Amino acid sequence: MTETRRPGHELIAEPRASLTLWEYRREVADLYASVRRLPPHPGWDHWIAGRRHLLRTHEQSPVPADRRSVHEVLSYPYDPAARIVATVTAVPERRVTIAHGDAGSTAAHAFGRVAFTLDGVDCWLTLFWLDDYAGGVFAPFRDPTNGVTTYGGGRYLLDTAKGADLGGNDGEVVLDFNFAYHPSCAFDQQWSCPLAPPENHLAVAVAAGERLA
């Protein structure tokens, strides 16, 4: 798991906490599995509805319980140009410690890089493999919308340890910024979340995906 509750915020007693978290992750994984079976735009519509439902209703939602019924999940309009199928280029294996927004950190290693173009700007992102929790591909990013219309700490594109996986085959990966979503710490400071390192800061404003304003 890349996001954890800070000490002192164990809101659900065991064993219910573990069981509801297991259920939450399963529902997220099922949601992305459904998305991969659909064309891009209908898949996004399905994802928006599913994510809104989870954030508003599930016991493990990162949105505080007293705000769930009124919380509005905002998103930019769907942009077909924000969906990219990129080739993963190998990079020398490099151990990294991805800093959290507070004192925490997440151990990972860089294994690949993807190059692409958004709004005519050449961009690239490093893909990380998490060293803990049985691994998983993690692709956080920051862009100039942060602190304006999106969370100041950035957003996530992929986090396969939690089922956030848009697919890809034969050395390619689907990068669809329409599915960019906020880490849990964007909703409540009880969460400690890894944030994009400098190499994953994009120069172009990504007006796609989840927003806060």
C-alpha positions as semicolon CSV with decimal commas, in nm:
position;residue;x (nm);y (nm);z (nm)
1;M;0,000;0,000;0,000
2;T;0,141;0,340;-0,093
3;E;-0,091;0,545;0,127
4;T;-0,127;0,492;0,500
5;R;-0,317;0,651;0,784
6;R;-0,099;0,848;1,020
7;P;-0,069;0,711;1,376
8;G;-0,365;0,800;1,590
9;H;-0,616;0,782;1,306
10;E;-0,720;0,416;1,328
11;L;-1,088;0,488;1,279
12;I;-1,223;0,136;1,236
13;A;-1,162;-0,140;1,490
14;E;-1,007;-0,471;1,384
15;P;-1,090;-0,707;1,226
16;R;-1,344;-0,488;1,049
17;A;-1,073;-0,243;0,939
18;S;-0,880;-0,508;0,748
19;L;-1,193;-0,665;0,602
20;T;-1,335;-0,337;0,476
21;L;-0,997;-0,232;0,333
22;W;-0,975;-0,568;0,153
23;E;-1,324;-0,509;0,013
24;Y;-1,237;-0,153;-0,090
25;R;-0,927;-0,264;-0,282
26;R;-1,121;-0,543;-0,449
27;E;-1,386;-0,297;-0,564
28;V;-1,119;-0,062;-0,701
29;A;-0,952;-0,351;-0,887
30;D;-1,289;-0,465;-1,025
31;L;-1,364;-0,110;-1,139
32;Y;-1,040;-0,086;-1,338
33;A;-1,092;-0,436;-1,480
34;S;-1,429;-0,318;-1,614
35;V;-1,268;-0,005;-1,759
36;R;-1,013;-0,213;-1,952
37;R;-1,296;-0,402;-2,122
38;L;-1,465;-0,084;-2,246
39;P;-1,379;0,173;-2,515
40;P;-1,188;0,472;-2,369
41;H;-1,467;0,728;-2,327
42;P;-1,736;0,487;-2,197
43;G;-1,469;0,337;-1,973
44;W;-1,399;0,680;-1,827
45;D;-1,772;0,742;-1,769
46;H;-1,788;0,410;-1,585
47;W;-1,479;0,494;-1,378
48;I;-1,611;0,839;-1,281
49;A;-1,938;0,688;-1,159
50;G;-1,760;0,409;-0,971
51;R;-1,502;0,635;-0,806
52;R;-1,767;0,884;-0,698
53;H;-1,970;0,602;-0,546
54;L;-1,672;0,467;-0,350
55;L;-1,564;0,809;-0,222
56;R;-1,915;0,898;-0,109
57;T;-2,031;0,570;0,039
58;H;-1,754;0,327;0,131
59;E;-1,636;0,289;0,490
60;Q;-1,273;0,303;0,372
61;S;-1,321;0,620;0,165
62;P;-1,043;0,874;0,227
63;V;-1,312;1,142;0,248
64;P;-1,402;1,195;0,617
65;A;-1,730;1,032;0,715
66;D;-1,898;1,360;0,806
67;R;-1,832;1,501;0,455
68;R;-1,909;1,202;0,233
69;S;-2,275;1,274;0,170
70;V;-2,201;1,629;0,050
71;H;-1,857;1,575;-0,108
72;E;-1,852;1,666;-0,476
73;V;-1,604;1,474;-0,691
74;L;-1,500;1,708;-0,971
75;S;-1,330;1,623;-1,298
76;Y;-1,220;1,798;-1,612
77;P;-1,421;1,709;-1,926
78;Y;-1,303;1,398;-2,106
79;D;-1,021;1,473;-2,350
80;P;-0,937;1,200;-2,603
81;A;-0,596;1,363;-2,663
82;A;-0,505;1,294;-2,299
83;R;-0,500;0,918;-2,365
84;I;-0,160;0,791;-2,473
85;V;-0,022;0,445;-2,541
86;A;0,349;0,479;-2,468
87;T;0,645;0,247;-2,507
88;V;0,833;0,175;-2,187
89;T;1,207;0,230;-2,223
90;A;1,436;0,053;-1,980
91;V;1,647;0,263;-1,744
92;P;1,936;0,150;-1,525
93;E;1,783;0,002;-1,210
94;R;1,794;0,264;-0,939
95;R;1,672;0,243;-0,581
96;V;1,469;0,544;-0,474
97;T;1,295;0,667;-0,164
98;I;0,977;0,849;-0,259
99;A;0,904;1,118;-0,004
100;H;0,560;1,163;0,146
101;G;0,395;1,494;0,208
102;D;0,503;1,459;0,571
103;A;0,788;1,265;0,731
104;G;0,705;0,928;0,572
105;S;0,856;0,764;0,265
106;T;0,801;0,472;0,029
107;A;1,082;0,247;-0,098
108;A;1,082;0,169;-0,470
109;H;1,308;0,134;-0,769
110;A;1,294;0,303;-1,107
111;F;1,267;0,050;-1,388
112;G;1,140;0,235;-1,694
113;R;1,063;0,565;-1,858
114;V;0,783;0,666;-2,094
115;A;0,812;0,956;-2,338
116;F;0,505;1,123;-2,488
117;T;0,364;1,454;-2,608
118;L;0,084;1,653;-2,442
119;D;-0,047;1,974;-2,600
120;G;0,262;1,984;-2,819
121;V;0,501;1,960;-2,524
122;D;0,750;1,673;-2,502
123;C;0,714;1,498;-2,166
124;W;0,838;1,193;-1,985
125;L;0,760;1,007;-1,665
126;T;0,961;0,755;-1,469
127;L;0,779;0,436;-1,374
128;F;0,854;0,301;-1,028
129;W;0,819;-0,051;-0,891
130;L;0,725;-0,055;-0,524
131;D;0,960;-0,261;-0,311
132;D;0,700;-0,334;-0,042
133;Y;0,357;-0,499;-0,038
134;A;0,436;-0,746;-0,320
135;G;0,534;-0,467;-0,557
136;G;0,333;-0,278;-0,814
137;V;0,384;-0,007;-1,076
138;F;0,351;0,344;-0,941
139;A;0,331;0,658;-1,158
140;P;0,270;0,982;-0,968
141;F;0,308;1,320;-1,135
142;R;0,291;1,691;-1,072
143;D;0,200;1,967;-1,318
144;P;0,121;2,341;-1,320
145;T;-0,244;2,281;-1,223
146;N;-0,127;2,178;-0,874
147;G;-0,233;2,428;-0,612
148;V;-0,467;2,596;-0,861
149;T;-0,733;2,348;-0,971
150;T;-0,575;2,026;-0,840
151;Y;-0,410;1,916;-0,518
152;G;-0,079;2,092;-0,449
153;G;0,103;1,763;-0,399
154;G;0,009;1,624;-0,740
155;R;-0,196;1,332;-0,866
156;Y;-0,158;0,962;-0,942
157;L;-0,184;0,802;-1,284
158;L;-0,109;0,437;-1,200
159;D;-0,085;0,247;-0,873
160;T;-0,122;-0,120;-0,962
161;A;-0,066;-0,234;-0,601
162;K;-0,415;-0,099;-0,540
163;G;-0,562;-0,205;-0,873
164;A;-0,528;0,132;-1,053
165;D;-0,412;-0,024;-1,380
166;L;-0,521;0,091;-1,727
167;G;-0,346;-0,190;-1,913
168;G;-0,083;-0,232;-2,182
169;N;0,089;-0,508;-2,377
170;D;0,422;-0,592;-2,541
171;G;0,625;-0,324;-2,370
172;E;0,359;-0,056;-2,394
173;V;0,149;0,104;-2,122
174;V;-0,175;0,301;-2,134
175;L;-0,130;0,649;-1,986
176;D;-0,472;0,814;-1,977
177;F;-0,461;1,141;-1,787
178;N;-0,841;1,149;-1,786
179;F;-0,801;0,891;-1,507
180;A;-0,554;1,101;-1,305
181;Y;-0,679;1,100;-0,947
182;H;-0,593;1,260;-0,616
183;P;-0,407;1,078;-0,339
184;S;-0,595;1,024;-0,015
185;C;-0,411;1,311;0,156
186;A;-0,588;1,554;-0,077
187;F;-0,909;1,476;0,110
188;D;-0,789;1,447;0,469
189;Q;-0,461;1,518;0,649
190;Q;-0,490;1,190;0,842
191;W;-0,336;1,024;0,534
192;S;0,033;1,006;0,452
193;C;0,092;0,973;0,077
194;P;0,398;0,946;-0,147
195;L;0,428;1,241;-0,384
196;A;0,590;1,270;-0,726
197;P;0,968;1,322;-0,718
198;P;1,117;1,603;-0,932
199;E;1,176;1,374;-1,230
200;N;0,797;1,332;-1,260
201;H;0,715;1,703;-1,265
202;L;0,557;1,790;-1,600
203;A;0,601;2,131;-1,761
204;V;0,258;2,121;-1,927
205;A;-0,066;2,185;-1,740
206;V;-0,271;1,864;-1,748
207;A;-0,634;1,979;-1,775
208;A;-0,766;1,625;-1,755
209;G;-0,863;1,394;-1,473
210;E;-0,977;1,470;-1,122
211;R;-0,972;1,829;-0,995
212;L;-1,059;2,009;-0,674
213;A;-1,182;2,339;-0,814
